[in-house]
Amino acid sequence: MGADGRDAFARSAREPAPLDLRVNALKATRVDALAQLRGDGYAVEPTPYSPWGLRVSGRPALAQHPWFVDGSIEVQDEGSQLVAFLVAPRRGEMVVDFCAGAGGKTLALGVLMRSQGRLYAFDTVDKRLQNLKPRLARSGLSNVHPQLIAHERDTKIKRLAGKVDRVLVDAPCTGLGALRRRPEARWARKAEDLVAVRLKRRSGSSSSWQRSSRLDPRRRQHTGWACRTRRSSTTWRTRGPRWGRRRRRSSCGSSVHGCPSPRRKLNRARPRQRAGA
């Protein structure tokens, strides 16, 4: 991160986080939502990067707003919205949100899929999936399937082996990325905890596609890292005894997160033999 980066992060962590909204593209447009909220007296501006995002000044109560009740707008940070765009799911695909939590990224992925295909929302904590249900009902999506799993080797996951087109893993990390919303978290962490997280990553026991920790030196400029999980010709090797074999890696060819372009295999047809030859 460097000295300048650490100083900038320390200064930004002392400021309160803004309130970002995501417009549900299945029900409304950002232009209409912006006009509606401004007409209701809210100070709203479009987010600089997400085409669905709105940034509201202050902390207004939006839980009873008609557009929030019917699912036209949803509370979601702009960075979380951008992760869904980096995954870039398509209609009819099978997609997995491996650590779905309350489902903010899951719902954004479902909108990008236009409510087509199958979108699995996995999590090991039932309370988080329960928080997803009312948000899912408001969104109007019909392709999201929340499922509780016991661990990463659950049979529900094994049944999907070789069938999934894209996977998003937002693995729980240090929690320092949410200091602006939970400033008390800085007193709940010790230096030993951060060392344990880094050692766990190096051991190969956790493979994170989205690097959500601000302390990771390999963290990309963008907040997401996700691509296809099959139909690719490149391979990757992860560390640790369980991952010693070479496995097929996804490659979407996007220059945003440095994923290499897939190599095309040439289908060389055999020359036909002439009759009587």
C-alpha positions, -999 to 999 in steps of 0.1 A, spaced: 0 0 0 29 24 7 32 53 32 10 76 11 -16 49 6 -17 42 44 -21 78 52 -49 83 27 -67 52 40 -64 63 76 -78 97 68 -107 83 48 -115 57 75 -123 86 99 -150 100 76 -185 86 76 -194 65 46 -220 79 21 -254 63 15 -254 46 -19 -285 32 -37 -288 9 -66 -316 14 -91 -333 -19 -100 -330 -19 -138 -358 -43 -141 -383 -18 -126 -369 17 -132 -341 38 -147 -316 59 -129 -329 90 -146 -364 84 -133 -353 75 -98 -331 106 -97 -360 128 -107 -383 111 -82 -360 114 -52 -351 150 -60 -388 158 -63 -393 143 -28 -367 166 -14 -337 143 -12 -302 156 -21 -292 129 -46 -264 127 -72 -254 99 -96 -224 78 -85 -193 84 -106 -187 48 -117 -218 25 -114 -245 32 -140 -271 21 -115 -259 40 -85 -273 70 -66 -255 88 -37 -278 104 -11 -265 131 12 -270 126 49 -289 97 64 -325 100 53 -351 74 62 -359 55 30 -374 23 44 -409 35 38 -403 53 5 -426 38 -22 -397 31 -45 -379 12 -18 -410 -7 -8 -417 -19 -43 -380 -28 -50 -372 0 -75 -342 11 -54 -320 -9 -30 -293 2 -6 -259 -10 -19 -224 5 -20 -211 15 -54 -181 -7 -50 -204 -37 -44 -223 -28 -75 -192 -27 -96 -183 -63 -86 -215 -75 -103 -204 -57 -135 -170 -74 -133 -186 -108 -130 -207 -99 -161 -232 -128 -160 -253 -134 -191 -289 -145 -196 -295 -182 -192 -262 -189 -175 -257 -208 -142 -240 -185 -117 -230 -190 -80 -226 -163 -54 -205 -185 -30 -206 -161 1 -239 -144 -6 -246 -129 29 -276 -106 28 -276 -108 -10 -266 -74 -22 -243 -87 -50 -267 -116 -56 -295 -93 -65 -273 -71 -88 -262 -103 -106 -298 -114 -110 -307 -80 -126 -277 -84 -151 -291 -118 -159 -325 -103 -166 -340 -128 -142 -331 -157 -165 -309 -187 -159 -301 -200 -124 -284 -180 -97 -274 -198 -65 -269 -178 -33 -248 -199 -9 -239 -191 27 -230 -209 59 -251 -186 81 -288 -190 80 -295 -156 95 -278 -139 65 -300 -158 40 -331 -149 60 -322 -113 55 -320 -119 18 -356 -132 15 -374 -98 19 -350 -81 -4 -355 -109 -30 -393 -105 -27 -390 -68 -34 -366 -72 -63 -390 -92 -85 -363 -117 -95 -373 -153 -101 -340 -169 -109 -323 -166 -74 -321 -198 -53 -308 -192 -17 -293 -223 -2 -277 -229 32 -245 -249 31 -225 -265 59 -190 -259 44 -172 -256 11 -174 -294 5 -212 -295 9 -230 -320 -13 -251 -291 -27 -218 -277 -41 -205 -310 -55 -237 -314 -75 -228 -283 -95 -193 -295 -104 -186 -288 -141 -220 -270 -146 -214 -235 -134 -205 -207 -158 -194 -180 -133 -186 -180 -96 -183 -150 -72 -165 -156 -39 -165 -126 -15 -148 -144 13 -151 -129 48 -119 -110 55 -105 -86 80 -135 -63 81 -113 -32 78 -130 -22 46 -162 -13 66 -145 9 92 -164 40 79 -196 23 89 -184 4 119 -157 25 135 -157 4 166 -142 -25 146 -108 -9 147 -107 -17 185 -118 -53 180 -89 -63 157 -54 -71 168 -22 -74 148 -22 -112 154 -56 -114 137 -43 -98 105 -13 -121 104 -36 -151 108 -57 -140 78 -26 -137 56 -12 -170 67 -46 -187 60 -45 -173 24 -10 -185 18 -18 -220 31 -44 -225 3 -72 -231 27 -91 -201 13 -93 -190 -24 -108 -156 -27 -119 -142 -60 -129 -108 -47 -101 -94 -25 -121 -73 1 -92 -67 25 -74 -34 22 -43 -49 37 -37 -73 8 -7 -61 -12 -20 -79 -43 -54 -62 -41 -64 -48 -75 -74 -13 -82 -109 -24 -87 -128 -42 -59 -138 -73 -78 -122 -103 -93 -144 -128 -111 -146 -146 -144 -158 -178 -161 -153 -211 -145 -154 -234 -176 -149 -236 -213 -114 -222 -210 -80 -234 -221 -57 -218 -195 -49 -235 -162 -39 -223 -128 -22 -238 -97 -30 -228 -62 -8 -234 -31 -14 -260 -5 -16 -298 -4 -52 -300 -15 -46 -279 -45 -15 -295 -58 -30 -306 -91 -33 -283 -121 -69 -271 -125 -87 -254 -153 -90 -217 -148 -115 -192 -161 -103 -165 -184 -127 -138 -197 -101 -117 -216 -110 -86 -197 -83 -60 -194 -100 -45 -163 -87 -72 -139 -58 -86 -159 -74 -119 -168 -56 -134 -198 -74 -139 -230 -85 -175 -236 -66 -194 -263 -88 -206 -291 -85 -242 -301 -85 -247 -338 -109 -274 -350 -90 -290 -378 -112 -312 -397 -98 -343 -413 -97 -343 -451 -125 -363 -466 -115 -394 -485 -128 -397 -520 -151 -425 -529 -133 -455 -542 -99 -443 -529 
